[in-house]
Amino acid sequence: MAKQGILTPMTTHRSTTITADDAIARIQSGMRVFVTGNCSFPRTLMDALVRRAPKVSNVEVIQVLTIGSDDYTRPEMEGHLRVNTLFISANVRKAVNEGRADFTPVRLAEIPMLFRSGAVPLDVAMIHVSPPDAHGFCSYGVEIGVSKAAAETARLVIAEINPQMPRTLGDSFIHISKIDYAVEVDYPLPEFDPGDNGPHSISLNRQIGAHIAGMIRDGDCLQLGIGGIPNGVLPFLKDKRDLGVHSELFSDGVIDLVERGVINGERKNQHPGKIIAGFCLGSRRLYQWVHDNALIEFRPTEYVNDSLIISRNDNMVAINSALEVDLTGQVCADSIGTRLYSGIGGQLDFIRGAAHSKGGRPIIALPSSAVMKDGARISRITPTLKQGAGVTVPRYDIHYVITEFGVADLYGKTIRQRARALIGIAHPEFRAELERAAAELNYF
């Protein structure tokens, strides 16, 4: 990735460049501070905020998904910093479930509205951007998502300016004059590996991926996401033609499909020839690939995740995963019983968008079972959701559920028909047990 040049001395309207500690000194007790997330997590500023923490009280840190240290959620931060996360990432999960951090349930598409409406007003936005170009515009890089709305509504904007942040295109820019304090840094973005957890998981995900790929046709527009199941789908798409992408996020897997000519977006109704996304997560190869790449347009989440916008793409295929699905079609993807695990993200946004797309296919894909730490196997197709589990996708929105054992089409089906279809794709070890439970629930 080529390094962009910092503004020349002749350029006017630039921000004040100071150290991270001096910038964070502007944060006072009682303030609400947004921190940009994913692989754009501004680690230099956050390290400075942790150092400042003993000098302030009741600072609320607003975030979505962050990739980085959990220092700012340690028990000794209580009374000084308190995280309010809008999606639970691994580094804050323990604090949330121990009551030392807060979780605000909200669809990803609506997060910018929280900031813009004043429901969650921001005092400070801490962002991470590329150096400005000759016209003074910095790129938000690999994370636009909700960061743009945060920066446009916060009273104070503090930015890490990093020559290793890609310059991405689309609605991806903030002028240097809109940044109050700039902290110049130079470090590589963290690489994100979702991991497939060994050969068995890879094989399982490929079995699921093969079923999903069987539902994808030439010219479809995809929401793929990141993780084992999307990785399992991609190898089966190499012989498809003219696929498009409109996705909350994407990862390295799209690169090979673009280079093979499989993904070109030529049949998309909206933004033909473009990959539309809110952010990306992956390897250094991905960050280099998206840099100044005119194929890709990054846009804010209120646009990318708008179900109406999504639905304007004909043949929209939304692929999302889950923790469990009950026999009526209720989907839980955010919690394990009462234990909060993640959040709704953009799952419902894309399920509904694909459902209203001409020829669209909303898909929930998951392994049929899970093996616990003690070696016991449990079914992820369940009679009812666990007590306290959240409903991420209501039974009223469900269409297709896929496991390694096949595809269950639930759209327009009765509870009895749904239960039989889901038992048919459950792990064989649990089918008899599920049959008995369905009978006891009077589904049969």
C-alpha positions in Angstrom: 0.0 0.0 0.0 1.5 3.3 -1.0 1.7 5.9 1.7 -0.3 9.0 1.1 1.3 12.4 1.6 0.4 14.6 4.6 -1.0 18.0 3.6 1.6 20.5 2.4 2.3 23.7 4.5 0.3 25.8 1.9 -2.9 23.9 2.7 -5.3 25.8 5.0 -8.0 24.5 7.4 -6.1 21.7 9.0 -6.6 20.2 12.4 -4.3 20.7 15.4 -1.7 17.9 15.6 -0.9 16.9 19.2 0.1 13.8 21.2 -2.5 11.2 22.2 -2.2 12.1 25.9 -2.8 15.8 25.1 -5.8 14.9 22.9 -7.3 12.6 25.5 -6.9 15.3 28.2 -9.8 17.0 26.5 -12.1 14.2 27.7 -13.7 15.2 31.0 -15.8 13.4 33.6 -19.3 12.5 32.6 -18.6 12.7 28.8 -19.9 10.2 26.3 -17.1 9.1 23.9 -17.6 7.1 20.7 -14.7 4.9 19.6 -14.5 3.5 16.1 -14.4 -0.2 15.9 -13.5 -3.4 14.0 -9.9 -3.3 12.6 -10.0 0.5 12.8 -9.9 0.5 16.6 -7.7 3.5 17.5 -5.4 1.7 19.9 -3.0 4.7 20.6 -5.9 6.9 21.7 -7.5 4.1 23.7 -4.2 3.4 25.5 -4.1 7.1 26.4 -7.7 7.0 27.6 -6.9 4.0 29.9 -3.9 6.1 31.3 -6.3 9.0 31.9 -9.0 6.9 33.4 -8.0 7.4 37.1 -8.4 11.2 36.7 -12.0 11.1 35.4 -15.2 9.5 36.5 -18.3 8.2 34.7 -17.0 8.5 31.2 -19.2 6.4 28.9 -17.5 4.6 26.0 -19.9 3.9 23.1 -18.7 1.2 20.7 -20.0 -1.4 18.3 -17.6 -4.3 17.5 -14.0 -3.7 18.4 -10.9 -5.7 17.7 -8.2 -5.0 20.3 -7.3 -4.8 23.9 -9.8 -5.2 26.7 -7.8 -3.0 29.1 -10.5 -0.4 29.1 -13.0 -2.9 30.5 -10.9 -4.2 33.4 -12.5 -4.2 36.9 -10.3 -1.3 38.0 -11.9 0.9 35.4 -15.2 0.8 37.3 -16.3 4.3 38.2 -13.9 5.8 35.6 -14.8 4.2 32.3 -17.9 2.3 31.5 -18.5 0.7 28.1 -21.9 0.8 26.4 -21.6 -1.5 23.5 -24.1 -1.7 20.7 -22.8 -5.1 19.6 -20.9 -7.5 22.0 -17.4 -8.3 20.8 -15.1 -10.8 22.5 -13.1 -8.1 24.3 -16.1 -6.8 26.2 -18.2 -9.9 26.6 -17.0 -10.8 30.0 -17.5 -7.3 31.3 -21.1 -7.2 29.9 -22.0 -10.5 31.5 -20.5 -9.5 34.8 -22.4 -6.3 34.9 -19.4 -4.0 34.5 -20.4 -2.9 31.0 -23.7 -2.2 29.3 -25.3 -3.5 26.1 -27.8 -1.5 24.1 -29.8 -3.8 21.7 -30.2 -2.1 18.4 -30.2 -3.0 14.7 -27.1 -1.8 12.9 -29.1 0.2 10.4 -30.5 2.3 13.3 -27.3 3.1 15.2 -26.6 6.3 13.2 -30.2 7.5 14.0 -29.3 7.2 17.7 -26.6 9.8 17.2 -28.3 12.0 14.7 -31.6 12.2 16.6 -30.0 13.0 19.9 -31.2 9.8 21.6 -27.6 9.1 22.2 -25.8 12.4 21.9 -22.0 12.2 21.6 -19.5 14.6 23.3 -16.4 13.1 21.6 -15.8 10.8 18.5 -12.5 9.0 18.3 -11.9 7.9 14.8 -9.0 6.3 12.7 -8.4 7.7 9.2 -5.9 7.8 6.4 -3.8 10.9 5.8 -5.5 13.7 3.9 -5.2 13.9 0.2 -4.1 17.1 -1.7 -7.6 18.5 -1.1 -7.7 17.8 2.6 -9.9 14.7 2.6 -9.1 11.8 4.9 -10.6 8.4 4.3 -12.3 6.4 7.0 -10.6 3.4 5.4 -11.8 -0.1 6.3 -14.5 1.1 8.8 -17.2 3.6 7.7 -20.2 1.8 9.2 -21.4 4.1 12.1 -18.2 6.1 12.4 -19.2 8.7 9.9 -22.5 9.5 11.7 -20.6 9.7 15.0 -18.0 12.1 13.7 -20.6 14.3 12.1 -22.6 14.6 15.3 -20.0 14.7 18.1 -19.0 18.0 19.6 -15.4 17.1 19.4 -13.6 14.9 16.9 -10.2 13.3 17.7 -8.6 11.2 15.0 -5.6 8.9 14.6 -4.1 9.6 11.2 -2.3 6.5 10.0 -0.4 6.1 6.7 -1.2 2.4 6.9 -4.9 3.0 6.8 -6.2 2.3 3.2 -7.8 5.1 1.3 -11.1 3.6 0.4 -13.7 5.1 -2.0 -17.4 5.8 -1.9 -19.0 7.9 0.9 -15.8 7.4 2.9 -14.3 10.8 3.6 -14.0 13.5 6.2 -12.2 16.8 5.6 -9.3 17.6 7.8 -11.0 20.8 8.9 -13.7 18.7 10.6 -11.1 17.0 12.8 -10.4 19.0 16.0 -7.3 17.1 17.1 -5.2 14.8 15.0 -2.8 12.3 16.5 -0.3 11.0 13.9 0.4 7.3 14.2 2.1 4.6 12.1 1.2 1.0 12.8 -0.3 -1.9 10.8 -4.0 -2.6 11.2 -4.7 -5.7 13.1 -5.4 -8.7 11.0 -8.6 -10.6 11.7 -8.9 -14.4 11.3 -12.3 -15.7 12.1 -10.9 -19.2 12.4 -12.6 -22.5 11.5 -11.5 -24.4 14.6 -9.9 -27.3 13.0 -10.4 -29.8 10.1 -13.8 -31.0 11.4 -15.3 -27.5 11.4 -13.9 -26.7 8.0 -15.4 -29.9 6.6 -18.7 -29.1 8.3 -18.8 -25.6 7.0 -18.1 -26.8 3.5 -21.0 -29.2 3.7 -23.2 -26.3 4.7 -21.6 -24.2 2.1 -22.4 -26.7 -0.6 -26.1 -26.5 0.2 -26.0 -22.7 0.2 -24.1 -22.6 -3.1 -26.8 -24.8 -4.6 -29.3 -22.0 -4.0 -27.1 -19.3 -5.6 -27.6 -18.6 -9.3 -25.7 -16.6 -11.9 -26.3 -12.9 -11.5 -27.3 -13.1 -7.8 -26.3 -10.3 -5.4 -24.8 -11.6 -2.2 -24.5 -10.6 1.5 -21.7 -12.9 2.7 -20.4 -11.7 6.0 -17.4 -13.3 7.6 -16.7 -16.6 9.4 -16.6 -20.3 8.9 -19.9 -20.6 6.9 -19.2 -17.8 4.4 -15.7 -19.3 4.0 -17.4 -22.7 3.4 -19.6 -21.2 0.6 -16.9 -19.4 -1.4 -15.1 -22.5 -2.9 -18.4 -23.6 -4.5 -18.9 -20.3 -6.3 -16.0 -20.4 -8.6 -18.0 -21.5 -11.6 -20.8 -18.9 -11.1 -21.1 -15.8 -13.3 -21.8 -12.2 -12.7 -22.3 -12.2 -9.0 -22.7 -9.0 -7.1 -22.0 -8.0 -3.5 -24.1 -5.7 -1.3 -23.0 -6.6 2.2 -22.6 -5.1 5.7 -19.0 -6.4 5.6 -16.7 -8.7 3.6 -13.4 -10.4 4.0 -10.5 -11.9 2.0 -12.7 -14.5 0.2 -14.1 -12.0 -2.2 -10.7 -11.2 -3.7 -10.2 -14.6 -5.4 -13.7 -14.5 -6.8 -13.2 -11.0 -8.2 -9.9 -12.0 -9.7 -11.6 -15.0 -11.3 -14.3 -12.8 -12.8 -17.0 -14.4 -10.7 -17.9 -11.2 -8.8 -18.2 -8.3 -11.2 -21.6 -6.8 -10.2 -22.7 -6.4 -13.8 -26.3 -7.6 -13.2 -26.9 -5.5 -10.1 -29.8 -3.1 -10.1 -28.2 -0.8 -7.6 -24.6 0.3 -8.2 -23.8 -2.0 -11.1 -20.2 -3.0 -11.2 -19.5 -2.0 -7.6 -19.1 -3.9 -4.3 -21.1 -2.0 -1.7 -20.2 -2.5 2.0 -19.9 -0.7 5.3 -16.6 -2.2 6.4 -14.2 -5.1 5.9 -12.3 -7.4 8.2 -9.4 -9.6 7.2 -5.7 -9.8 6.4 -3.1 -7.3 5.3 -3.7 -8.6 1.7 -7.3 -7.4 2.0 -6.3 -4.0 3.3 -3.9 -3.6 0.4 -6.5 -4.7 -2.1 -9.2 -2.2 -1.0 -6.8 0.7 -1.0 -7.9 3.1 -3.8 -9.8 0.3 -5.4 -12.6 1.9 -7.6 -14.5 -1.5 -7.6 -15.4 -1.0 -4.0 -17.6 1.7 -2.5 -17.8 1.9 1.3 -20.9 3.6 2.6 -22.4 4.3 6.0 -24.5 1.7 7.7 -27.8 3.6 7.5 -27.5 3.2 3.7 -25.9 -0.3 3.4 -28.2 -1.9 5.9 -31.4 -0.1 4.9 -33.8 -3.0 4.1 -35.4 -0.9 1.3 -32.1 -0.2 -0.3 -31.1 -3.9 0.0 -34.4 -5.0 -1.6 -33.8 -2.9 -4.7 -31.2 -5.5 -5.7 -33.0 -8.3 -7.5 -32.0 -11.8 -6.5 -30.6 -10.7 -3.2 -29.2 -13.7 -1.3 -28.6 -12.9 2.4 -26.6 -15.5 4.3 -26.5 -15.3 8.1 -25.7 -17.7 10.9 -27.3 -18.5 14.3 -26.7 -20.1 17.6 -30.0 -22.0 17.6 -33.3 -22.2 15.8 -36.5 -23.6 17.5 -39.1 -25.8 15.8 -41.3 -22.8 15.0 -38.5 -21.0 13.1 -37.4 -18.5 15.8 -33.8 -17.7 15.4 -31.4 -16.8 18.2 -28.0 -15.4 17.2 -27.2 -13.0 20.0 -27.3 -14.9 23.3 -26.9 -18.3 24.9 -29.9 -18.4 27.2 -29.5 -15.4 29.5 -25.7 -15.0 28.6 -25.3 -12.2 26.2 -23.0 -13.1 23.4 -23.1 -10.7 20.4 -26.0 -8.7 19.0 -28.4 -8.4 16.2 -26.0 -6.5 13.9 -27.4 -6.4 10.5 -29.0 -9.8 10.4 -32.6 -8.7 10.4 -31.9 -5.8 8.1 -30.6 -8.2 5.4 -33.2 -11.0 6.1 -36.0 -8.5 5.5 -34.2 -6.8 2.6 -33.7 -10.1 0.8 -37.2 -11.2 1.5 -38.6 -8.1 -0.3 -36.1 -8.4 -3.2 -37.5 -9.8 -6.5 -36.2 -13.4 -6.5 -34.5 -12.9 -3.1 -33.5 -15.7 -0.7 -33.0 -15.0 3.0 -30.9 -17.8 4.5 -30.1 -18.8 8.1 -27.2 -21.3 8.1 -25.8 -23.2 11.1 -24.3 -26.5 12.1 -27.0 -28.9 13.3 -25.2 -29.5 16.6 -22.4 -28.3 18.8 -19.9 -30.2 21.0 -19.5 -28.8 24.5 -16.3 -28.6 26.5 -17.1 -31.8 28.3 -17.5 -33.6 25.0 -21.3 -33.8 25.1 -23.1 -33.0 21.8 -26.2 -30.7 21.8 -28.7 -30.0 19.1 -28.8 -26.5 17.7 -32.3 -27.2 16.3 -34.3 -27.1 19.5 -37.9 -27.6 20.6 -37.9 -24.1 22.1 -35.2 -21.4 22.5 -33.3 -21.6 25.8 -34.8 -19.7 28.6 -33.8 -16.0 28.4 -32.5 -16.3 24.8 -33.1 -13.4 22.5 -35.1 -13.7 19.2 -32.9 -12.2 16.5 -35.1 -13.2 13.6 -38.8 -13.7 14.5 -40.6 -16.7 13.1 -42.6 -14.4 10.9 -39.5 -13.4 8.9 -37.9 -16.8 8.4 -37.5 -18.4 5.0 -34.7 -20.9 4.6 -32.7 -22.7 7.3 -29.7 -24.7 6.2 -27.5 -27.2 8.1 -25.1 -29.8 6.8 -28.1 -32.1 6.4 -30.0 -30.0 3.9 -32.4 -27.1 3.4 -35.6 -26.4 5.2 -38.0 -24.0 3.4 -40.2 -22.6 6.1 -41.8 -19.7 4.2 -45.6 -19.9 4.3 -45.5 -23.1 6.3 -47.6 -24.1 9.3 -45.9 -24.8 12.7 -46.5 -28.5 12.0 -44.8 -28.3 8.6 -41.9 -26.2 10.0 -41.3 -28.6 12.8 -41.1 -31.6 10.4 -38.8 -29.7 8.0 -36.4 -28.6 10.7 -36.3 -32.1 12.3 -35.4 -33.3 8.8 -32.2 -31.2 8.8 -31.4 -31.7 12.5 -28.5 -34.0 13.6 -29.7 -37.6 13.3 -28.8 -38.2 16.9 -31.5 -35.8 18.0 -34.3 -36.4 15.6 -36.3 -38.9 17.7 -36.0 -36.6 20.7 -37.2 -33.6 18.7 -40.1 -35.7 17.3 -41.2 -36.5 20.9 -40.8 -32.8 22.0 -42.9 -31.6 19.0 -45.7 -34.1 19.9 -45.7 -32.9 23.5 -45.9 -29.3 22.3 -48.9 -30.3 20.1 -47.1 -29.3 16.9 -48.0 -32.8 15.5 
